[in-house]
Amino acid sequence: MEYDKVTSITVKQFEEEQNERHLPVFDVRKESEFLSEHVVDAHNTPLDYINDHLASFPGNTFFIHCAGGYRSMIAASILKSRGIHNLINVEGGFNAIKETDIAVTNYVCPSTL
């Protein structure tokens, strides 16, 4: 039996990588979560609709995250099963990303959207 694994990095490694290479970032949280606050220049591809947007993912390496890490691992598994292997999961998700110096948009209360 053959196994595959998801490559994951810490937010500190993510911050270093973004400072050096600025790879595409895909946020798999719900649209309302994304609109409330997200990594600057990130693409929103909600987990619920990931199969509808397979063509949106680039052929080169990219990062994927959610709020805390659970949904992005599910998304990564789906993408890998569809032949997309060039992804790197960000451990801790957006909650951890916010604790770094990575640029995020200004917070907008979801009830005002």
C-alpha positions in Angstrom: 0.0 0.0 0.0 1.3 3.4 -0.9 1.0 6.4 1.4 1.3 10.1 0.7 1.9 12.9 3.2 1.1 16.6 3.4 4.1 18.9 3.8 3.5 21.3 6.7 5.6 24.2 8.0 5.4 26.3 11.1 4.2 29.9 10.9 7.8 31.1 11.6 9.0 29.1 8.5 6.0 30.4 6.6 7.0 34.0 7.5 10.6 33.4 6.4 9.5 31.7 3.1 7.1 34.6 2.3 9.8 37.2 3.0 12.2 35.3 0.6 9.9 33.9 -2.2 6.4 35.3 -1.8 4.6 32.2 -3.0 0.8 32.2 -3.6 -1.3 31.7 -0.5 -4.7 30.0 -0.6 -7.1 30.4 2.3 -9.7 27.6 2.6 -11.8 29.3 5.3 -15.4 30.3 4.6 -15.9 33.5 2.5 -17.2 35.4 5.5 -14.1 34.5 7.6 -11.9 35.6 4.7 -13.7 38.9 4.1 -13.4 39.7 7.8 -9.6 39.4 7.8 -7.0 37.6 5.7 -3.4 37.5 4.5 -2.8 40.3 2.1 -2.9 39.0 -1.5 -4.3 35.6 -0.4 -6.8 33.8 -2.6 -10.0 32.5 -1.0 -11.0 29.0 -2.0 -13.4 27.7 0.6 -13.1 24.0 1.5 -16.8 23.5 0.7 -16.1 24.5 -2.9 -12.6 23.3 -3.4 -13.5 20.7 -6.1 -15.1 23.5 -8.1 -11.9 25.5 -8.2 -9.2 22.9 -8.9 -8.0 25.0 -12.0 -7.4 27.9 -9.7 -4.4 26.3 -8.0 -1.0 27.0 -9.7 1.4 24.5 -11.1 4.2 25.9 -8.8 4.5 25.6 -5.1 1.8 27.4 -2.9 0.7 27.6 0.7 -2.6 26.6 2.1 -4.2 27.5 5.4 -7.5 27.8 7.3 -8.2 29.2 10.7 -6.4 26.6 12.9 -5.2 23.8 10.7 -8.0 21.2 10.5 -9.8 22.4 7.2 -6.5 23.0 5.4 -5.4 19.4 6.1 -8.7 18.2 4.6 -8.2 20.5 1.7 -4.7 19.3 1.2 -5.9 15.7 1.2 -8.5 16.5 -1.4 -6.0 18.4 -3.6 -3.5 15.6 -3.4 -6.1 13.0 -4.4 -6.9 15.2 -7.4 -3.2 15.2 -8.5 -2.2 18.6 -6.9 0.9 17.9 -4.8 2.8 21.2 -4.8 1.2 22.5 -1.7 2.5 23.4 1.7 0.2 23.5 4.7 0.7 26.3 7.3 0.4 24.8 10.8 -1.8 26.7 13.2 -3.6 28.5 10.3 -4.7 32.1 10.3 -4.9 32.2 14.1 -1.1 31.6 14.2 -0.3 33.7 11.2 -1.9 36.8 12.9 0.8 36.4 15.6 3.6 37.1 13.1 4.6 40.1 11.1 2.9 38.8 7.9 0.7 41.5 6.4 -3.0 40.9 7.0 -6.0 43.1 6.1 -7.7 45.3 8.6 -10.3 43.4 10.7 -13.9 44.0 9.6 -16.6 42.7 12.0 -18.5 39.9 10.2 -21.8 41.3 11.2 -21.1 44.5 9.2 -20.4 42.6 5.9 
